[in-house]
Amino acid sequence: MLVDLRAFPKSRIKGFNREELEEGLKRNGMKYLWLGDKLGGFRREGYEKYMKSDNFREGIETLLSIARDKRVCLMCLERDRRFCHRRFIIRALKELGVEVRDLVRDQ
């Protein structure tokens, strides 16, 4: 399952808008879920502060629930998680004992 973490799931690149991506994945036997409302970036008070919120915890719980049954791929705008809010999500998941692999860096 591809979990889209973009706060604004739009793209100038064909096929990467939310609707197109969801449909393309479905045609290829994959599922799509947008969690940008709970886990997306662009938080006014800063992402680390946002991580203490109920919305963030709900997003993490949703991810954990899905990961119990499916392999999950987290997607955002930035390719390298070092420059993306995914680094905070990944840190939270690792603190909970979740194995996380980076498709770009862990090859």
N, C-alpha and C positions, 0 to 999 in steps of 0.2 A: 504494500500500500504506500502510495506517495502522499505524504502529509505536507501541504503547502503552508509555510509559515510567513508568507509575505502579508504584511498588513494591507497592502493594496495589490491584489492578485491580477495585475495588468502588466502587459509587456508590449513593446514595439516589435518584438521578435514573433513572427508568425508561429502559432501553435502554443504559445506560452501564456495566453490569457486564460483565466480560470476555466471558462466554458470550453474552450478549444482543448485545453490540456486534459480536462476531465473526460471529454468525449474520446480523444485520441487514446488515452490510457484504457478506457473501457473497451474500445475496439480491439485492444491487444491483451485483454484478459486481466487488466490491473485495475485497482481501485484508487480513488482520489478522495482526499478529505482536506478541506480548507480549515485551518485553525488560527488564521491570522487575527481573528477577533480576540482570542485568548493568549496566543503566543507570538503575535507579530511584534515587530520592532516599532520604532518611532514613538516612544513613550515620553511625554513631556517631562515627567519627573525623573527620567533616567531608567534604564532597564533593570539595573540591580535593585533599585527601590521597588519597581513594579513586581519583581519576583516575590515580594512579601505579600502580594495581594491574593484574594480569593480567586480572582479570574486566572491568575497564573497557575495556582495550585490545581484548579479545575482542568486547565489545559494539560498539565503534566499528568494528571490522573487519566485523562482521555488517552493520551499517548501510551501510558502504561497498560491500560485496558486493551488497546488495540494490539500492542506488542506481545501480549500473552498468547495471541492466536495467529499473528501475522508478522512477517518481517516488514519493518517500517523504514522508509527512506524520507529524511527531512529535506525539504527544499526551500530555498530562499533566493533572493536576488544575488547576493555575493557568492562567488565561487569558493573563496577561501574563508573558512569559518573564523579565522583569527580576526577578520575585519567585519564580522557579522554578529548580530545578537544571538545566533545559534550557539555561539561559544558559551553563553550563559545557560541556555537550555541543556546543552550537552553536559556542562558541569553539574547541573542539578540532577540529571539522569545518572551520571556516574556516581554521585554521592548516594544515590538510592541503589547502587549495585548493578545498574544496567550496563551491559556491554555495548559500547559505541564504536563503530568503525567509520573512518572517513574515506569515501569512495575516491577522492582525489589524492589524498596524502598517504593512505595506508595500502598502496599497491606494491 
